Amino acid sequence: MNWTFLLLAILFETIGTTAMKMSSGFTRVGPAVVMGICYIICFTLFTLALKQLEVSLAYAIWSGVGTALITIIGIWWFSESVSTLKVISIVLIILGVIGLHISGGDEAQTQSQAKGKAQSSKQQEQSAATLNKE
């Protein structure tokens, strides 16, 4: 579910940023309102995702994918310039996000290891307490 929250946060951030461009510096009320609502939803979902995901990985994915999507939207929707360097940069951002995800390991495995360490620590404390009583 955490990954779903993160993906939805990226979606709402992308919509909010697009609406920001369309608001023409807050001179158009409709897009400005959409922007505000989208950012509130975005940060709420991102906060929920961070309950279980590592902040470094989640933020890198959120900002990297969001940046790539906004760049693509800017090129297609707002007729922004496109160059070979811009395309290569988007590809590098996506590759970087994939690399961070791969290096982050399995979330369930990380949680399992943390629980194991906590249980081991408790057992050591109990053993020490038992030795002190004797």
Secondary structure, 3 states (H helix, E strand, C coil): CHHHHHHHHHHHHHHHHHHHHHCCCCCCHHHHHHHHHHHHHHHHHHHHHCCCCCHHHHHHHHHHHHHHHHHHHHHHCCCCCCCHHHHHHHHHHHHHHHHHHHHHCCHHHHHHHHHHHHHHHHHHHHHHHHHHHC
